[in-house]
Amino acid sequence: MSLQQSHVYFDKYWGRDFATFIPFLFSNSIVGSDDAIFYQRDTGVSGEKYRPRNAVDQYQHYRDFWKDFLYYMNKSELSLTQKILMFPVWLRYVRNVVKFRRMVKTFVKEALRLRIKKSQF
């Protein structure tokens, strides 16, 4: 499987680095080493350009990330018990792409802003 084939539903740029691992994790294709060192460089440029801004975009990101997860989990050879045990881990992992609390706060802010605009007319 290539990286280009690794996304069935999640086709966004923001969070793609995390989504790329999904099919490989479920196909038992990743190995690790304690000798590896990871350096994350975050300049903020990609966040400014690609991060979902409004509640609808954030929800679509969240939904599509979950769709990819469920698609590859269902294709995997994991037992039902292993699949059930994946959910708490996945809830923690998905926060790297879209923070659920931020999504809800954005939705509330937008709803209040819309309500205030309507009441002014």
C-alpha positions as CSV (number, residue, x, y, z in Angstrom):
1,M,0.0,0.0,0.0
2,S,1.3,3.4,-0.8
3,L,0.8,6.7,1.0
4,Q,-1.5,7.9,-1.7
5,Q,-3.8,5.0,-1.2
6,S,-3.8,5.4,2.5
7,H,-6.8,7.7,2.8
8,V,-10.3,6.5,1.8
9,Y,-12.3,9.3,3.4
10,F,-9.8,11.7,5.0
11,D,-8.5,13.9,2.1
12,K,-7.6,17.0,4.0
13,Y,-4.1,18.4,4.6
14,W,-4.6,19.3,8.3
15,G,-4.1,16.1,10.2
16,R,-2.9,14.0,7.3
17,D,0.3,13.2,9.1
18,F,-1.7,11.4,11.8
19,A,-4.2,9.9,9.3
20,T,-1.3,8.4,7.3
21,F,-0.6,5.9,10.0
22,I,-4.1,4.4,10.2
23,P,-3.9,1.7,7.4
24,F,-0.4,0.8,8.4
25,L,-1.3,0.4,12.0
26,F,-4.2,-2.0,11.2
27,S,-2.2,-4.0,8.7
28,N,0.5,-4.7,11.2
29,S,3.1,-3.0,8.9
30,I,4.8,-0.7,11.4
31,V,7.8,-1.6,13.5
32,G,9.5,0.6,16.0
33,S,12.8,1.0,17.8
34,D,13.7,2.6,21.1
35,D,16.7,4.1,19.3
36,A,14.5,6.3,17.1
37,I,14.3,10.0,18.0
38,F,11.5,12.2,16.8
39,Y,11.9,15.9,16.4
40,Q,8.6,17.8,15.7
41,R,9.0,21.1,14.0
42,D,5.9,23.2,14.2
43,T,6.2,26.7,12.6
44,G,2.5,27.5,12.8
45,V,2.3,28.2,9.1
46,S,0.4,25.1,8.3
47,G,-2.0,25.7,11.2
48,E,-2.8,29.2,9.9
49,K,-3.3,27.9,6.3
50,Y,-5.0,24.5,6.7
51,R,-6.5,24.1,10.1
52,P,-10.3,24.0,10.0
53,R,-11.7,27.3,11.2
54,N,-15.5,27.0,11.5
55,A,-17.6,24.3,13.2
56,V,-18.7,22.7,10.0
57,D,-15.1,22.2,8.8
58,Q,-14.0,20.9,12.2
59,Y,-16.9,18.4,12.2
60,Q,-16.1,17.2,8.7
61,H,-12.5,16.7,9.7
62,Y,-13.5,14.8,12.8
63,R,-16.1,12.7,10.9
64,D,-13.8,11.8,8.0
65,F,-10.9,10.9,10.4
66,W,-13.3,8.5,12.2
67,K,-14.5,7.1,8.9
68,D,-11.0,6.2,7.8
69,F,-10.3,4.7,11.2
70,L,-13.5,2.6,11.0
71,Y,-12.9,1.6,7.4
72,Y,-9.4,0.2,8.2
73,M,-10.4,-1.3,11.5
74,N,-13.2,-3.3,9.8
75,K,-10.8,-4.5,7.1
76,S,-8.2,-5.5,9.7
77,E,-7.8,-9.0,11.1
78,L,-8.1,-7.8,14.7
79,S,-10.4,-9.8,17.0
80,L,-13.6,-8.1,18.2
81,T,-12.0,-7.7,21.7
82,Q,-9.0,-6.0,20.1
83,K,-11.3,-3.7,18.1
84,I,-13.2,-2.7,21.2
85,L,-10.0,-2.0,23.0
86,M,-8.9,0.3,20.2
87,F,-11.6,2.9,20.9
88,P,-10.2,4.5,24.0
89,V,-6.8,4.7,22.4
90,W,-8.3,6.2,19.3
91,L,-10.3,8.8,21.2
92,R,-7.0,10.0,22.5
93,Y,-5.3,9.9,19.1
94,V,-8.0,11.7,17.2
95,R,-7.4,14.8,19.4
96,N,-4.3,15.4,17.4
97,V,-6.4,16.3,14.4
98,V,-9.5,17.9,15.9
99,K,-10.1,18.6,19.5
100,F,-13.7,17.8,20.3
101,R,-14.0,20.5,23.0
102,R,-12.7,23.1,20.5
103,M,-15.2,21.9,17.9
104,V,-18.1,22.3,20.4
105,K,-16.9,25.7,21.6
106,T,-16.7,26.9,18.0
107,F,-20.2,25.6,17.3
108,V,-21.6,27.5,20.3
109,K,-19.8,30.7,19.4
110,E,-21.1,30.6,15.9
111,A,-24.6,29.8,17.0
112,L,-24.6,32.7,19.5
113,R,-23.1,35.1,16.9
114,L,-25.8,34.1,14.5
115,R,-28.5,34.5,17.1
116,I,-27.2,38.0,18.1
117,K,-27.2,39.1,14.4
118,K,-30.8,37.9,14.0
119,S,-31.9,39.8,17.1
120,Q,-30.4,43.0,15.9
121,F,-32.7,43.2,12.9
